[in-house]
């Protein structure tokens, strides 16, 4: 199992637009990925409802987990999406 702890970079957190970008990338990944906020329950990273239900705000830390061949590359790509501020004008 490969994990990454990531600080959210979007200034308004994982609301609809950044959550959509993230979940689309997770769904396209070759490995299943989960995301969890703090000590909370992990949800499927490809589920927009699951991701939005976490209530992730700017500066919050989340943990991504995946396993299998290519898990490191998958989490690297998803990490980049989460640290980027998608709310910049």
N, C-alpha and C positions, 0 to 999 in steps of 0.2 A: 504494500500500500504506500503510495506516494502522497504527501500532503504539503500544502503551502498555506501559510497564514499571511493574509493580505489586508492592507489598510485601504478602505474605499476612497477613491479620489474624486468622484463626481460630487460637486458642491451641493447637490440636492439628494444625494444618496442613490440607491437603486430604485428609482421610480420607473415609470413605464418605458421611456426610451432607452436608458442604459440597461435596464433589466432585459428588454427585448434583444438588444445587441448581444448581451451575455448569454441568454438562454439559447439564441439561435446558434451561437458558436459552440455551446455545450452540446446541443443536439446534433451538430455536424461532426463532433469529435468521435474518433474511433473507439473511445473507451467511455463507459459510464462515469459521470462525475457527480459528486455530492457537494453541497455548500451548507455550512452551519455558521450561525452567529453566536459568538461567545460559547457558553456551555450548552447551548440549545440543541434541539434535535436537527439532524442533517436532513436536507430535502434534496430531491433530484434537481440538479443544476439546469436541466433542460426544461423544467416546468416553470413557466412565467408566474403562474399563481403561487407556486411554492416559494419561489424567490421573493416575490413581492410580499408574501405573508411574513417573511422574516423581519420586515420593517428596518432594513439596513439604511443607516444615515451616513452622511459624510464623516469620515474619520473613524467609523466603526471598523473593527477587525472581523474578518470572516476566515473560515478554514475550508479550503478546497481539498477534496480527496478523490483519488482515482487509482486504479491498478491495471496492470497488464502492459503489454508492449506499447511504447509510445506515451505512457502516462506522464512522464516528465515533460515532454514537448506539449502535450495537451494542456497541462497546468501552467506552463510558461505562457502559452497563448492567452488563456483565460485570465491569468494574473495581469497581463498587460491591459486587457480590457477593463479590469476593475480598478487599476491605479490611475487610469486616464480620466481626466475631468471631461465628461461628455456634455456638460452644461455650459462650457465656455462659449461665448458669442463669437 
